[in-house]
Amino acid sequence: AQSVTQLGSHVSVSEGALVLLRCNYSSSVPPYLFWYVQYPNQGLQLLLKYTSAATLVKGINGFEAEFKKSETSFHLTKPSAHMSDAAEYFCAVSDYQAGTALIFGKGTTLSVSS
Amino acid sequence: GAGVSQSPSNKVTEKGKDVELRCDPISGHTALYWYRQSLGQGLEFLIYFQGNSAPDKSGLPSDRFSAERTGGSVSTLTIQRTQQEDSAVYLCASSFLGGGGAGETQYFGPGTRLLVL
């Protein structure tokens, strides 16, 4: 069965610092991988996704993620954090063969301090 | 253009009552999904509709939960005889084609926050 593990339920960074949110997946077939962001009292918004094209994926708001098959990882990074990046971030996996329902990690709350 | 909309945005009910949650997907999207977001369980898949095909109900937690999609558009999630553990945010999402192709993006609504007293 597929699963997603997000290491660290809370991450705190200073404004301007590197953001690194970790995601590891388990899948028996090549997966599709997604990062979503959720701001307070809002739905989920897609940041970026990996669909077996380039392994380095660039998304919105300066975020990017690298698919590493050997490490079964899809970590999310941003070189310089902004206060507006404070939110909850979810990594998700979708298996083409199993259907299209997304399987989500538990989420990581990012706090940004000035 | 309009995104996915859900109503009501908040719902407070008493244990044992039935509730209906509504989702309006993005126009033209044939696939519609319901998820539940709760503190203890994170984000869980509930049910998936694709066109006129039979829905994938594999995520529904009990037979108190049901959903329908009328006319291939609006969907209603019904919870009968609500329990306190049903308290959660219920999220609806839609995508253009569904069917597992090409890692389709699912577009989420703002959710319905359900509180069962």
gemmi code that builds the backbone of each chain (N, CA, C; Angstrom):
import gemmi

chains = {
    "A": [
        ("ALA", (0.842, -1.195, 0.000), (0.000, 0.000, 0.000), (0.879, 1.248, 0.000)),
        ("GLN", (0.343, 2.254, -0.640), (1.086, 3.505, -0.682), (0.996, 4.231, 0.647)),
        ("SER", (2.018, 5.006, 0.928), (1.994, 5.846, 2.116), (2.946, 7.008, 1.916)),
        ("VAL", (2.723, 8.032, 2.721), (3.566, 9.221, 2.690), (3.945, 9.574, 4.114)),
        ("THR", (5.193, 9.855, 4.338), (5.665, 10.259, 5.657), (6.276, 11.636, 5.569)),
        ("GLN", (5.765, 12.543, 6.358), (6.356, 13.871, 6.452), (7.085, 13.961, 7.798)),
        ("LEU", (8.371, 14.168, 7.714), (9.181, 14.228, 8.921), (9.098, 15.611, 9.520)),
        ("GLY", (8.641, 15.675, 10.763), (8.501, 16.960, 11.432), (7.112, 17.523, 11.259)),
        ("SER", (6.339, 17.535, 12.330), (4.991, 18.102, 12.241), (5.047, 19.631, 12.303)),
        ("HIS", (6.129, 20.161, 12.868), (6.293, 21.608, 12.950), (7.720, 21.972, 12.559)),
        ("VAL", (7.844, 22.969, 11.725), (9.150, 23.503, 11.342), (9.108, 25.019, 11.537)),
        ("SER", (10.117, 25.536, 12.191), (10.205, 26.984, 12.413), (11.471, 27.518, 11.773)),
        ("VAL", (11.327, 28.592, 11.028), (12.481, 29.236, 10.396), (12.378, 30.741, 10.585)),
        ("SER", (13.478, 31.407, 10.400), (13.492, 32.867, 10.407), (13.240, 33.378, 8.997)),
        ("GLU", (12.702, 34.562, 8.909), (12.482, 35.175, 7.602), (13.816, 35.287, 6.874)),
        ("GLY", (13.832, 34.850, 5.623), (15.057, 34.881, 4.838), (15.847, 33.588, 4.887)),
        ("ALA", (15.503, 32.701, 5.785), (16.229, 31.436, 5.910), (15.684, 30.401, 4.932)),
        ("LEU", (16.487, 29.349, 4.744), (16.086, 28.248, 3.875), (14.920, 27.480, 4.502)),
        ("VAL", (13.963, 27.133, 3.658), (12.867, 26.264, 4.074), (13.110, 24.873, 3.503)),
        ("LEU", (13.038, 23.853, 4.361), (13.159, 22.465, 3.936), (12.094, 21.658, 4.640)),
        ("LEU", (11.155, 21.145, 3.873), (10.099, 20.289, 4.409), (10.264, 18.906, 3.779)),
        ("ARG", (10.330, 17.907, 4.638), (10.693, 16.567, 4.173), (9.483, 15.693, 3.905)),
        ("CYS", (9.602, 14.909, 2.833), (8.539, 13.978, 2.455), (9.182, 12.723, 1.895)),
        ("ASN", (8.805, 11.588, 2.437), (9.220, 10.295, 1.895), (7.971, 9.494, 1.547)),
        ("TYR", (8.047, 8.757, 0.490), (6.878, 8.008, 0.041), (7.194, 6.525, -0.046)),
        ("SER", (6.153, 5.757, -0.062), (6.272, 4.327, -0.270), (5.284, 3.956, -1.363)),
        ("SER", (5.817, 3.409, -2.437), (4.947, 3.024, -3.546), (5.618, 1.931, -4.340)),
        ("SER", (4.841, 0.972, -4.781), (5.404, -0.146, -5.536), (5.534, 0.174, -7.020)),
        ("VAL", (4.946, 1.261, -7.434), (5.029, 1.679, -8.828), (5.441, 3.141, -8.861)),
        ("PRO", (5.965, 3.604, -9.994), (6.326, 5.029, -10.057), (5.135, 5.898, -9.702)),
        ("PRO", (5.309, 6.776, -8.745), (4.169, 7.549, -8.259), (4.061, 8.916, -8.919)),
        ("TYR", (2.926, 9.527, -8.719), (2.801, 10.952, -8.927), (2.834, 11.590, -7.530)),
        ("LEU", (3.584, 12.660, -7.389), (3.782, 13.279, -6.085), (3.374, 14.745, -6.125)),
        ("PHE", (2.792, 15.196, -5.049), (2.235, 16.541, -4.981), (2.623, 17.199, -3.653)),
        ("TRP", (2.769, 18.506, -3.700), (2.807, 19.317, -2.496), (1.656, 20.308, -2.564)),
        ("TYR", (0.866, 20.327, -1.483), (-0.219, 21.281, -1.348), (0.057, 22.160, -0.129)),
        ("VAL", (-0.466, 23.387, -0.163), (-0.368, 24.302, 0.968), (-1.786, 24.662, 1.419)),
        ("GLN", (-1.936, 24.774, 2.732), (-3.232, 25.162, 3.279), (-3.051, 26.326, 4.236)),
        ("TYR", (-3.626, 27.463, 3.882), (-3.626, 28.625, 4.771), (-4.813, 28.512, 5.718)),
        ("PRO", (-4.767, 29.173, 6.849), (-5.834, 29.039, 7.858), (-7.216, 29.249, 7.272)),
        ("ASN", (-8.090, 28.312, 7.599), (-9.496, 28.382, 7.190), (-9.692, 28.414, 5.675)),
        ("GLN", (-8.753, 27.829, 4.958), (-8.885, 27.732, 3.509), (-8.697, 26.294, 3.067)),
        ("GLY", (-9.024, 26.047, 1.806), (-8.791, 24.730, 1.242), (-7.332, 24.545, 0.864)),
        ("LEU", (-7.054, 23.470, 0.188), (-5.685, 23.168, -0.226), (-5.400, 23.762, -1.596)),
        ("GLN", (-4.202, 24.296, -1.743), (-3.770, 24.869, -3.015), (-2.528, 24.131, -3.481)),
        ("LEU", (-2.503, 23.755, -4.744), (-1.358, 23.032, -5.272), (-0.146, 23.940, -5.378)),
        ("LEU", (0.985, 23.481, -4.803), (2.257, 24.189, -4.957), (3.009, 23.687, -6.182)),
        ("LEU", (3.101, 22.358, -6.297), (3.815, 21.756, -7.404), (3.512, 20.264, -7.430)),
        ("LYS", (3.885, 19.628, -8.559), (3.669, 18.197, -8.660), (4.729, 17.562, -9.547)),
        ("TYR", (5.023, 16.300, -9.282), (5.939, 15.504, -10.080), (5.139, 14.430, -10.817)),
        ("THR", (5.311, 14.412, -12.149), (4.564, 13.437, -12.942), (5.477, 12.724, -13.922)),
        ("SER", (6.673, 12.383, -13.469), (7.662, 11.579, -14.191), (8.352, 12.329, -15.331)),
        ("ALA", (8.284, 13.610, -15.327), (9.067, 14.401, -16.285), (10.378, 14.785, -15.582)),
        ("ALA", (10.699, 16.036, -15.503), (11.922, 16.470, -14.831), (11.867, 16.154, -13.347)),
        ("THR", (12.992, 15.719, -12.796), (13.006, 15.352, -11.375), (13.030, 16.573, -10.463)),
        ("LEU", (13.490, 17.714, -10.964), (13.439, 18.952, -10.195), (12.218, 19.726, -10.668)),
        ("VAL", (11.295, 19.928, -9.770), (10.025, 20.552, -10.121), (9.938, 21.924, -9.467)),
        ("LYS", (9.628, 22.904, -10.257), (9.447, 24.264, -9.725), (7.964, 24.572, -9.607)),
        ("GLY", (7.604, 25.211, -8.502), (6.203, 25.514, -8.280), (5.970, 26.997, -8.064)),
        ("ILE", (4.847, 27.282, -7.461), (4.498, 28.679, -7.227), (5.189, 29.213, -5.972)),
        ("ASN", (5.232, 30.525, -5.872), (5.757, 31.210, -4.683), (7.219, 30.875, -4.390)),
        ("GLY", (7.976, 30.483, -5.381), (9.397, 30.234, -5.205), (9.762, 28.867, -4.651)),
        ("PHE", (8.793, 27.990, -4.496), (9.055, 26.647, -3.983), (9.512, 25.711, -5.091)),
        ("GLU", (10.305, 24.728, -4.717), (10.675, 23.674, -5.628), (10.867, 22.374, -4.853)),
        ("ALA", (10.847, 21.259, -5.574), (11.022, 19.959, -4.942), (11.767, 19.056, -5.912)),
        ("GLU", (12.543, 18.146, -5.362), (13.326, 17.229, -6.178), (12.905, 15.798, -5.897)),
        ("PHE", (12.542, 15.076, -6.948), (12.196, 13.665, -6.831), (13.478, 12.845, -6.863)),
        ("LYS", (13.688, 12.073, -5.798), (14.858, 11.201, -5.721), (14.370, 9.776, -5.509)),
        ("LYS", (14.394, 9.008, -6.594), (13.874, 7.644, -6.527), (14.688, 6.778, -5.569)),
        ("SER", (16.022, 6.953, -5.588), (16.885, 6.125, -4.746), (16.619, 6.347, -3.260)),
        ("GLU", (16.145, 7.534, -2.921), (15.862, 7.862, -1.522), (14.358, 7.853, -1.231)),
        ("THR", (13.570, 7.568, -2.223), (12.092, 7.646, -2.138), (11.670, 8.930, -1.433)),
        ("SER", (12.230, 10.034, -1.914), (11.956, 11.313, -1.263), (11.465, 12.346, -2.264)),
        ("PHE", (10.783, 13.333, -1.748), (10.278, 14.448, -2.554), (10.223, 15.662, -1.629)),
        ("HIS", (11.385, 16.111, -1.185), (11.466, 17.207, -0.219), (11.165, 18.558, -0.876)),
        ("LEU", (10.515, 19.416, -0.132), (10.126, 20.752, -0.609), (11.107, 21.784, -0.063)),
        ("THR", (11.569, 22.672, -0.912), (12.505, 23.695, -0.467), (12.131, 25.059, -1.015)),
        ("LYS", (12.618, 26.077, -0.299), (12.522, 27.459, -0.758), (13.741, 28.171, -0.211)),
        ("PRO", (14.488, 28.869, -1.049), (15.759, 29.449, -0.595), (15.606, 30.478, 0.516)),
        ("SER", (14.529, 31.262, 0.475), (14.392, 32.366, 1.416), (12.936, 32.480, 1.865)),
        ("ALA", (12.706, 32.224, 3.140), (11.339, 32.218, 3.650), (10.784, 33.630, 3.796)),
        ("HIS", (9.499, 33.748, 3.502), (8.753, 34.985, 3.746), (7.732, 34.733, 4.833)),
        ("MET", (7.330, 35.799, 5.498), (6.307, 35.664, 6.539), (5.039, 35.035, 5.970)),
        ("SER", (4.744, 35.351, 4.728), (3.518, 34.853, 4.103), (3.559, 33.352, 3.820)),
        ("ASP", (4.719, 32.726, 3.996), (4.822, 31.280, 3.768), (4.296, 30.472, 4.953)),
        ("ALA", (4.010, 31.126, 6.053), (3.503, 30.418, 7.229), (2.168, 29.773, 6.894)),
        ("ALA", (2.116, 28.457, 7.003), (0.937, 27.696, 6.597), (1.195, 26.229, 6.931)),
        ("GLU", (0.231, 25.383, 6.565), (0.431, 23.943, 6.694), (0.666, 23.354, 5.307)),
        ("TYR", (1.632, 22.474, 5.224), (2.045, 21.907, 3.947), (1.818, 20.397, 3.963)),
        ("PHE", (1.240, 19.918, 2.882), (0.924, 18.487, 2.770), (1.606, 17.902, 1.541)),
        ("CYS", (2.251, 16.793, 1.747), (2.777, 15.986, 0.660), (1.757, 14.889, 0.362)),
        ("ALA", (1.577, 14.568, -0.906), (0.590, 13.550, -1.274), (1.108, 12.712, -2.425)),
        ("VAL", (0.622, 11.493, -2.502), (1.013, 10.576, -3.564), (-0.236, 10.035, -4.244)),
        ("SER", (-0.121, 9.822, -5.533), (-1.208, 9.221, -6.303), (-0.611, 8.124, -7.159)),
        ("ASP", (-1.218, 6.991, -7.136), (-0.737, 5.845, -7.897), (-1.622, 5.658, -9.117)),
        ("TYR", (-1.056, 5.771, -10.299), (-1.849, 5.655, -11.514), (-2.631, 4.362, -11.551)),
        ("GLN", (-1.999, 3.281, -11.152), (-2.668, 1.991, -11.290), (-3.778, 1.802, -10.268)),
        ("ALA", (-3.675, 2.485, -9.137), (-4.650, 2.260, -8.079), (-5.808, 3.238, -8.130)),
        ("GLY", (-5.743, 4.196, -8.990), (-6.813, 5.180, -9.016), (-6.279, 6.554, -8.722)),
        ("THR", (-7.149, 7.484, -8.570), (-6.697, 8.855, -8.480), (-6.852, 9.480, -7.108)),
        ("ALA", (-7.329, 8.758, -6.131), (-7.440, 9.358, -4.803), (-6.047, 9.685, -4.288)),
        ("LEU", (-5.908, 10.841, -3.707), (-4.625, 11.246, -3.140), (-4.463, 10.669, -1.743)),
        ("ILE", (-3.253, 10.206, -1.459), (-2.909, 9.756, -0.111), (-1.976, 10.805, 0.465)),
        ("PHE", (-2.396, 11.392, 1.572), (-1.690, 12.538, 2.143), (-0.813, 12.135, 3.320)),
        ("GLY", (0.259, 12.886, 3.487), (1.002, 12.834, 4.729), (0.245, 13.587, 5.808)),
        ("LYS", (0.774, 13.551, 7.016), (0.107, 14.170, 8.166), (0.203, 15.685, 8.162)),
        ("GLY", (1.066, 16.214, 7.332), (1.207, 17.662, 7.248), (2.334, 18.207, 8.104)),
        ("THR", (2.903, 19.310, 7.656), (3.933, 20.031, 8.407), (3.517, 21.484, 8.504)),
        ("THR", (3.460, 21.987, 9.728), (3.135, 23.397, 9.929), (4.434, 24.201, 9.910)),
        ("LEU", (4.492, 25.160, 9.021), (5.661, 26.023, 8.897), (5.393, 27.354, 9.599)),
        ("SER", (6.250, 27.704, 10.521), (6.197, 29.010, 11.180), (7.383, 29.830, 10.715)),
        ("VAL", (7.155, 31.107, 10.454), (8.219, 32.002, 10.005), (8.264, 33.190, 10.962)),
        ("SER", (9.418, 33.409, 11.555), (9.561, 34.507, 12.506), (10.406, 35.627, 11.903)),
        ("SER", (10.135, 36.822, 12.357), (10.870, 37.979, 11.824), (12.161, 38.222, 12.586)),
    ],
    "B": [
        ("GLY", (-11.919, 32.224, -13.119), (-13.171, 31.487, -13.090), (-13.483, 30.990, -11.695)),
        ("ALA", (-14.694, 30.503, -11.500), (-15.126, 30.031, -10.198), (-14.403, 28.746, -9.852)),
        ("GLY", (-14.059, 28.632, -8.581), (-13.420, 27.422, -8.107), (-14.447, 26.470, -7.547)),
        ("VAL", (-13.984, 25.512, -6.770), (-14.870, 24.565, -6.099), (-15.517, 25.286, -4.913)),
        ("SER", (-16.812, 25.180, -4.806), (-17.490, 25.803, -3.674), (-18.172, 24.739, -2.824)),
        ("GLN", (-18.251, 25.017, -1.541), (-18.859, 24.084, -0.604), (-19.788, 24.844, 0.338)),
        ("SER", (-20.862, 24.173, 0.726), (-21.775, 24.781, 1.691), (-22.369, 23.715, 2.592)),
        ("PRO", (-22.682, 24.077, 3.834), (-22.324, 25.353, 4.469), (-20.840, 25.402, 4.779)),
        ("SER", (-20.339, 26.553, 5.147), (-18.926, 26.643, 5.528), (-18.713, 26.093, 6.927)),
        ("ASN", (-19.729, 26.232, 7.767), (-19.684, 25.691, 9.122), (-21.025, 25.055, 9.437)),
        ("LYS", (-20.985, 23.956, 10.190), (-22.202, 23.269, 10.582), (-22.015, 22.714, 11.985)),
        ("VAL", (-22.924, 23.104, 12.882), (-22.940, 22.560, 14.229), (-24.221, 21.742, 14.359)),
        ("THR", (-24.096, 20.528, 14.816), (-25.258, 19.656, 14.945), (-25.156, 18.864, 16.230)),
        ("GLU", (-26.273, 18.269, 16.590), (-26.302, 17.446, 17.791), (-26.090, 15.987, 17.420)),
        ("LYS", (-25.463, 15.285, 18.300), (-25.248, 13.850, 18.108), (-26.567, 13.164, 17.775)),
        ("GLY", (-26.507, 12.312, 16.740), (-27.692, 11.577, 16.334), (-28.461, 12.194, 15.188)),
        ("LYS", (-28.186, 13.470, 14.884), (-28.864, 14.135, 13.770), (-28.172, 13.777, 12.447)),
        ("ASP", (-28.922, 13.934, 11.359), (-28.351, 13.754, 10.027), (-27.889, 15.115, 9.491)),
        ("VAL", (-26.814, 15.101, 8.699), (-26.341, 16.335, 8.063), (-26.071, 16.087, 6.583)),
        ("GLU", (-26.231, 17.134, 5.798), (-25.924, 17.094, 4.361), (-24.927, 18.195, 4.048)),
        ("LEU", (-23.880, 17.825, 3.356), (-22.854, 18.771, 2.948), (-22.840, 18.809, 1.424)),
        ("ARG", (-22.699, 20.013, 0.894), (-22.831, 20.170, -0.556), (-21.511, 20.613, -1.174)),
        ("CYS", (-21.292, 20.131, -2.387), (-20.098, 20.520, -3.145), (-20.477, 20.848, -4.579)),
        ("ASP", (-20.029, 22.027, -5.051), (-20.177, 22.414, -6.448), (-18.795, 22.397, -7.091)),
        ("PRO", (-18.538, 21.455, -7.978), (-17.197, 21.370, -8.570), (-17.000, 22.451, -9.627)),
        ("ILE", (-15.784, 22.550, -10.098), (-15.482, 23.460, -11.196), (-16.228, 22.979, -12.441)),
        ("SER", (-16.838, 23.925, -13.139), (-17.604, 23.579, -14.325), (-16.740, 22.827, -15.339)),
        ("GLY", (-17.263, 21.694, -15.824), (-16.540, 20.902, -16.815), (-15.681, 19.806, -16.222)),
        ("HIS", (-15.473, 19.835, -14.932), (-14.695, 18.764, -14.294), (-15.577, 17.532, -14.132)),
        ("THR", (-15.046, 16.381, -14.574), (-15.847, 15.167, -14.519), (-15.582, 14.334, -13.272)),
        ("ALA", (-14.476, 14.609, -12.613), (-14.122, 13.835, -11.422), (-14.349, 14.680, -10.170)),
        ("LEU", (-14.887, 14.043, -9.133), (-15.168, 14.742, -7.882), (-14.794, 13.833, -6.719)),
        ("TYR", (-14.154, 14.420, -5.716), (-13.627, 13.659, -4.583), (-14.090, 14.306, -3.282)),
        ("TRP", (-14.310, 13.479, -2.293), (-14.539, 13.960, -0.931), (-13.413, 13.434, -0.037)),
        ("TYR", (-12.901, 14.331, 0.795), (-11.888, 13.979, 1.788), (-12.347, 14.496, 3.144)),
        ("ARG", (-11.796, 13.919, 4.183), (-12.067, 14.373, 5.546), (-10.740, 14.731, 6.208)),
        ("GLN", (-10.727, 15.875, 6.868), (-9.525, 16.336, 7.555), (-9.835, 16.446, 9.039)),
        ("SER", (-9.193, 15.626, 9.842), (-9.420, 15.656, 11.277), (-8.090, 15.651, 11.998)),
        ("LEU", (-8.121, 16.098, 13.258), (-6.872, 16.246, 14.005), (-6.163, 14.911, 14.177)),
        ("GLY", (-6.902, 13.900, 14.451), (-6.272, 12.629, 14.744), (-5.848, 11.842, 13.528)),
        ("GLN", (-6.549, 12.033, 12.411), (-6.357, 11.178, 11.234), (-5.758, 11.894, 10.039)),
        ("GLY", (-5.561, 13.186, 10.110), (-5.050, 13.895, 8.947), (-6.080, 13.946, 7.841)),
        ("LEU", (-5.623, 13.922, 6.596), (-6.504, 14.001, 5.427), (-6.774, 12.596, 4.911)),
        ("GLU", (-8.054, 12.222, 4.876), (-8.427, 10.882, 4.442), (-9.380, 10.960, 3.255)),
        ("PHE", (-9.154, 10.106, 2.287), (-10.047, 9.959, 1.141), (-11.349, 9.295, 1.594)),
        ("LEU", (-12.468, 9.794, 1.105), (-13.760, 9.205, 1.432), (-14.380, 8.516, 0.223)),
        ("ILE", (-14.619, 9.289, -0.858), (-15.346, 8.755, -2.000), (-14.956, 9.522, -3.245)),
        ("TYR", (-15.085, 8.858, -4.402), (-14.638, 9.429, -5.677), (-15.692, 9.129, -6.742)),
        ("PHE", (-16.084, 10.162, -7.482), (-17.009, 10.026, -8.595), (-16.268, 10.356, -9.886)),
        ("GLN", (-16.478, 9.539, -10.915), (-15.894, 9.812, -12.229), (-16.979, 9.610, -13.274)),
        ("GLY", (-17.430, 10.708, -13.843), (-18.433, 10.641, -14.886), (-19.649, 9.850, -14.439)),
        ("ASN", (-20.073, 8.904, -15.295), (-21.241, 8.074, -14.999), (-20.875, 6.730, -14.379)),
        ("SER", (-19.589, 6.558, -14.061), (-19.152, 5.278, -13.492), (-19.617, 5.153, -12.048)),
        ("ALA", (-19.684, 3.910, -11.579), (-20.019, 3.687, -10.179), (-18.952, 4.337, -9.303)),
        ("PRO", (-19.346, 5.013, -8.245), (-18.355, 5.698, -7.408), (-17.467, 4.722, -6.659)),
        ("ASP", (-16.272, 5.170, -6.365), (-15.340, 4.429, -5.514), (-15.620, 4.834, -4.072)),
        ("LYS", (-16.245, 3.950, -3.329), (-16.659, 4.256, -1.961), (-15.698, 3.675, -0.923)),
        ("SER", (-14.536, 3.281, -1.364), (-13.650, 2.503, -0.503), (-13.185, 3.244, 0.742)),
        ("GLY", (-13.286, 4.562, 0.747), (-12.824, 5.324, 1.892), (-13.898, 5.673, 2.914)),
        ("LEU", (-15.128, 5.376, 2.639), (-16.191, 5.730, 3.573), (-16.015, 4.935, 4.866)),
        ("PRO", (-16.010, 5.614, 6.014), (-15.667, 4.944, 7.271), (-16.768, 4.054, 7.832)),
        ("SER", (-18.004, 4.292, 7.475), (-19.102, 3.455, 7.964), (-20.298, 3.618, 7.050)),
        ("ASP", (-21.316, 2.789, 7.259), (-22.509, 2.876, 6.414), (-23.384, 4.065, 6.787)),
        ("ARG", (-22.969, 4.850, 7.770), (-23.687, 6.091, 8.059), (-23.348, 7.174, 7.039)),
        ("PHE", (-22.277, 6.948, 6.316), (-21.816, 7.924, 5.322), (-22.278, 7.489, 3.935)),
        ("SER", (-22.803, 8.444, 3.177), (-23.172, 8.173, 1.797), (-22.996, 9.454, 0.999)),
        ("ALA", (-22.910, 9.311, -0.297), (-22.788, 10.491, -1.149), (-23.434, 10.203, -2.479)),
        ("GLU", (-23.904, 11.252, -3.097), (-24.428, 11.134, -4.440), (-23.989, 12.332, -5.247)),
        ("ARG", (-24.051, 12.136, -6.551), (-23.688, 13.214, -7.473), (-24.762, 13.267, -8.541)),
        ("THR", (-25.481, 14.344, -8.571), (-26.601, 14.473, -9.483), (-26.188, 15.191, -10.752)),
        ("GLY", (-26.585, 14.629, -11.886), (-26.333, 15.280, -13.164), (-24.864, 15.471, -13.479)),
        ("GLY", (-24.014, 14.680, -12.838), (-22.589, 14.787, -13.098), (-21.966, 16.065, -12.608)),
        ("SER", (-22.674, 16.780, -11.720), (-22.119, 18.044, -11.246), (-22.123, 18.095, -9.722)),
        ("VAL", (-23.157, 18.666, -9.146), (-23.216, 18.874, -7.696), (-23.221, 17.541, -6.951)),
        ("SER", (-22.528, 17.538, -5.821), (-22.500, 16.341, -4.983), (-22.944, 16.683, -3.571)),
        ("THR", (-23.597, 15.721, -2.946), (-24.008, 15.863, -1.550), (-23.454, 14.695, -0.750)),
        ("LEU", (-22.777, 15.019, 0.332), (-22.292, 14.012, 1.281), (-23.244, 14.023, 2.472)),
        ("THR", (-23.805, 12.863, 2.783), (-24.749, 12.759, 3.887), (-24.171, 11.897, 4.991)),
        ("ILE", (-24.271, 12.407, 6.197), (-23.862, 11.637, 7.367), (-25.104, 11.440, 8.227)),
        ("GLN", (-25.465, 10.195, 8.424), (-26.640, 9.891, 9.231), (-26.234, 9.599, 10.669)),
        ("ARG", (-27.124, 9.947, 11.573), (-26.907, 9.640, 12.999), (-25.495, 10.055, 13.410)),
        ("THR", (-25.210, 11.327, 13.275), (-23.845, 11.814, 13.500), (-23.338, 11.456, 14.891)),
        ("GLN", (-22.045, 11.230, 14.952), (-21.330, 10.940, 16.194), (-20.278, 12.028, 16.403)),
        ("GLN", (-19.813, 12.150, 17.628), (-18.820, 13.186, 17.921), (-17.539, 12.975, 17.127)),
        ("GLU", (-17.198, 11.738, 16.848), (-15.972, 11.478, 16.079), (-16.102, 11.875, 14.619)),
        ("ASP", (-17.315, 12.259, 14.186), (-17.492, 12.753, 12.821), (-17.058, 14.210, 12.686)),
        ("SER", (-16.817, 14.862, 13.813), (-16.383, 16.261, 13.775), (-15.072, 16.364, 13.002)),
        ("ALA", (-15.066, 17.184, 11.988), (-13.901, 17.301, 11.110), (-14.200, 18.377, 10.075)),
        ("VAL", (-13.210, 18.627, 9.231), (-13.418, 19.461, 8.046), (-13.585, 18.524, 6.862)),
        ("TYR", (-14.651, 18.704, 6.130), (-14.932, 17.862, 4.961), (-14.599, 18.674, 3.714)),
        ("LEU", (-13.630, 18.171, 2.966), (-13.122, 18.863, 1.785), (-13.594, 18.160, 0.525)),
        ("CYS", (-13.966, 18.958, -0.442), (-14.340, 18.451, -1.746), (-13.300, 18.920, -2.753)),
        ("ALA", (-13.016, 18.098, -3.737), (-12.074, 18.468, -4.794), (-12.616, 17.983, -6.123)),
        ("SER", (-12.197, 18.638, -7.188), (-12.582, 18.172, -8.517), (-11.374, 18.220, -9.441)),
        ("SER", (-11.433, 17.405, -10.486), (-10.398, 17.435, -11.517), (-11.056, 17.217, -12.861)),
        ("PHE", (-10.310, 17.528, -13.929), (-10.916, 17.587, -15.253), (-11.371, 16.228, -15.748)),
        ("LEU", (-10.473, 15.230, -15.642), (-10.789, 13.949, -16.251), (-10.898, 12.812, -15.260)),
        ("GLY", (-10.038, 12.849, -14.208), (-9.973, 11.709, -13.314), (-9.354, 10.533, -14.043)),
        ("GLY", (-9.539, 9.354, -13.571), (-9.066, 8.150, -14.246), (-7.605, 7.857, -14.051)),
        ("GLY", (-6.923, 8.635, -13.256), (-5.539, 8.301, -12.923), (-4.526, 8.725, -13.945)),
        ("GLY", (-4.953, 9.459, -14.969), (-4.005, 9.788, -16.004), (-3.169, 11.011, -15.698)),
        ("ALA", (-1.880, 10.949, -15.964), (-0.997, 12.105, -16.014), (-0.958, 12.916, -14.728)),
        ("GLY", (-1.215, 12.302, -13.592), (-1.093, 13.008, -12.336), (-1.921, 14.268, -12.286)),
        ("GLU", (-3.186, 14.145, -12.597), (-4.063, 15.313, -12.626), (-4.064, 16.083, -11.326)),
        ("THR", (-4.170, 17.392, -11.457), (-4.298, 18.257, -10.295), (-5.729, 18.208, -9.788)),
        ("GLN", (-5.887, 18.045, -8.501), (-7.193, 18.150, -7.875), (-7.306, 19.543, -7.258)),
        ("TYR", (-8.418, 20.193, -7.527), (-8.674, 21.533, -7.029), (-9.655, 21.434, -5.860)),
        ("PHE", (-9.246, 22.007, -4.740), (-10.004, 21.837, -3.507), (-10.890, 23.037, -3.214)),
        ("GLY", (-12.032, 22.742, -2.607), (-12.879, 23.777, -2.056), (-12.403, 24.175, -0.673)),
        ("PRO", (-13.058, 25.176, -0.071), (-12.631, 25.678, 1.241), (-13.021, 24.773, 2.397)),
        ("GLY", (-13.914, 23.801, 2.150), (-14.283, 22.858, 3.187), (-15.515, 23.267, 3.978)),
        ("THR", (-16.107, 22.264, 4.600), (-17.186, 22.464, 5.567), (-16.692, 21.964, 6.919)),
        ("ARG", (-16.733, 22.868, 7.904), (-16.306, 22.500, 9.251), (-17.505, 21.995, 10.019)),
        ("LEU", (-17.482, 20.695, 10.346), (-18.600, 20.060, 11.030), (-18.228, 19.832, 12.485)),
        ("LEU", (-19.102, 20.275, 13.362), (-18.920, 20.047, 14.790), (-20.166, 19.324, 15.304)),
        ("VAL", (-19.942, 18.157, 15.873), (-21.028, 17.356, 16.424), (-20.955, 17.437, 17.942)),
        ("LEU", (-21.999, 17.985, 18.533), (-22.009, 18.172, 19.997), (-22.601, 16.981, 20.716)),
    ],
}
model = gemmi.Model(1)
for chain_id, residues in chains.items():
    chain = gemmi.Chain(chain_id)
    for i, (resn, *xyz) in enumerate(residues, 1):
        res = gemmi.Residue()
        res.name, res.seqid = resn, gemmi.SeqId(i, " ")
        for name, pos in zip(("N", "CA", "C"), xyz):
            atom = gemmi.Atom()
            atom.name, atom.element = name, gemmi.Element(name[0])
            atom.pos, atom.b_iso = gemmi.Position(*pos), 0.0
            res.add_atom(atom)
        chain.add_residue(res)
    model.add_chain(chain)
structure = gemmi.Structure()
structure.add_model(model)
structure.setup_entities()
